Structures are given as C-alpha cells and as structure tokens.
Amino acid sequence: MRIGIIGATGLVGRTTLKILEERGFPASELILFASQRSAGEKIPFKGSQVEVMPISDNWDLLADIFFCSVADDVAQELLKDYKGEAWVIDKSKVFRLDPKIPLVV
C-alpha cells in the first residue's frame, strides 16, 4: 500500500510518521510532501531516509492513502475539488461539518 503524507515536515505530519512507524503500518512505499521550502529534506522512516517532495499537480495519483496534515487554508485549496480514488484522511477542521464527507474519529 502506497502511503502519502502531505505536510510531512510539520508537527502533525512528523507525528503521523512516528505513529505509522511505531505501529508497523504496512507501507510498500512512502511519499512525503511539503512546501517548496522543505523540498529535498530527508526524513528517517523504518531505517531509511525518505526525501520530501513539493506538492505537484498529480499528487493524488502517487499513493493509495494520504494523510493531509496541513493548515486549514492549504487543505481547503488542495482538497476542495478532490475527485481522486485515493483515500484522504484530512487532519484539518475544514471539512468536518460537510455532510458529504464522513467524519472519522
């Protein structure tokens, strides 16, 4: 299963990575996204270094499940018209009251 983390260099993104690693989440591939400023940074995961990429137009084709760990305004812009097939777990509060989007607690 290909896992993507959007906002991987922030506190919530790094905590998500830590939990996935501690719990042995079965990721066949890990794709890390962050701002252009953080692109190229390397983050340790399961004994290797994973390079952070800037978000691109085709980000939603690169993984099966995404954890979106960005500020509300960024999540709003990135996900407002999302129609892809990958699952997106958004950690912002932007879509919490949207009746078309399931709230997972």
Residue pairs with C-beta under 8 A, 6 or more apart in sequence:
1 26
1 27
1 28
1 64
1 65
2 27
2 28
2 29
2 30
2 31
2 62
2 63
2 64
2 65
3 20
3 25
3 27
3 29
3 30
3 31
3 63
3 64
3 65
3 66
3 67
4 30
4 31
4 32
4 33
4 59
4 62
4 63
4 65
4 66
4 67
4 86
5 13
5 16
5 17
5 30
5 31
5 32
5 33
5 66
5 67
5 69
6 13
6 33
6 34
6 55
6 59
6 66
6 67
6 68
6 69
6 70
6 78
7 13
7 33
7 34
7 68
7 69
7 70
7 74
8 14
8 17
8 32
8 33
8 34
8 38
8 43
8 52
8 69
9 32
9 34
9 35
9 38
9 41
9 43
9 52
10 34
10 69
10 70
12 69
12 91
13 32
13 34
13 67
13 69
14 43
16 67
16 69
16 91
17 32
17 43
17 45
19 25
20 27
20 45
21 45
21 46
29 63
30 45
30 50
31 53
31 62
31 63
32 43
32 50
32 51
32 52
32 53
33 52
33 53
33 54
33 55
33 59
34 41
34 52
34 53
34 54
34 55
35 54
35 55
36 54
38 52
39 52
39 53
39 54
40 51
40 52
41 51
41 52
42 49
42 50
42 51
42 52
43 49
43 50
43 52
44 50
55 78
59 66
60 66
60 82
60 84
60 85
60 86
60 88
61 84
61 86
63 86
64 86
64 87
65 86
65 87
65 88
65 89
66 86
66 87
66 88
66 89
67 89
67 91
68 75
68 78
68 79
68 88
68 89
68 90
68 91
68 92
69 91
70 78
70 92
71 92
72 92
72 93
72 94
74 92
75 90
75 92
75 94
75 95
76 92
76 94
79 88
79 90
79 94
79 95
82 88
89 104
95 101
96 103
